[in-house]
Amino acid sequence: MQNPGTTTTSSTTTQSQCSSLSSFLTTTLFRDPKPILYTFLLISLFSIILILSLTSSSLSSTHTRPDPFLYPTHQTHRIIYDQDKTTPPPPSIAYLISGSKGDSSRILRLLSATYHPLNHYLLHLDPSAPHSDRANLALVVQSNPIFKAAKNVHVMGKPDFVYSKGSSPVSFTLHAASILIRLSLHWDWFVSLSADSYPLVTQDDLLHIMSFLPKDMNFVNHSSYIGWKESRKLKPIIVDPGLYLSEGTEMFYATQKRDLPSAYRLFTGSSGMTYSEYQNWHW
């Protein structure tokens, strides 16, 4: 038979031990919080190391194969030119080289720099140059064996007047282009140069680059924005004697102003231009 006094004593002893332990832990932790802080820092450091190791392993597995955009392989590289196909034939360019009095040597220098057997050349000295300069220029061209064999260099015998402020430069350019078309139909682009010009690339490089371009492509820089040119260049009435006189005279400026045409739209651009034969032929 169990003694009730013994049970009461043991339970009392157990309760006293638990309260003593809790009071000890509470007193120890609140008096010295360093163990908890060290434990928290250790767990945080371990977590950071684990996260970094997992991230680095995933990145290394992702970049084991090089990026095809940064390091293109033979399969992913975009082929611009197929080497199995033949190179497109080089085009032919028709050059107009014009100058004035004393520019014969510079015209010949520019002719030598831009010469290619596939091209066509038309040399022009304006009326300010004496007829002897024009005749000597033709003799130099005929005495050159390369020019004589290719038969692609010509000299204009009758010069045109060109006034920069009038419409005669446009008329002269179209006249020269029509002469080149009558001389040969086997050219693709028309380029107008002056005696003070000089090429920055060789003709072989230029023809090679342009061989990949469509033949009806133009390089005429023009715009429908008129701006200040409306009042200074389009409305004034200018009589250009280069269009109807055989001798050079002063240009005539009228005091009246004219209205802009309404039947067509005006465009403006730079004097340096490159035409294609397609456009010249339809003009």
Beta strands, then each sheet from edge to edge (+ up, - down):
strand 1: 93-99
strand 2: 120-125
strand 3: 153-155
strand 4: 189-194
strand 5: 222-223
strand 6: 236-239
strand 7: 252-257
strand 8: 268-269
strand 9: 274-276
sheet 1: 3+ 2+ 1+ 4+ 9-
sheet 2: 5+ 8-
sheet 3: 6+ 7-
end
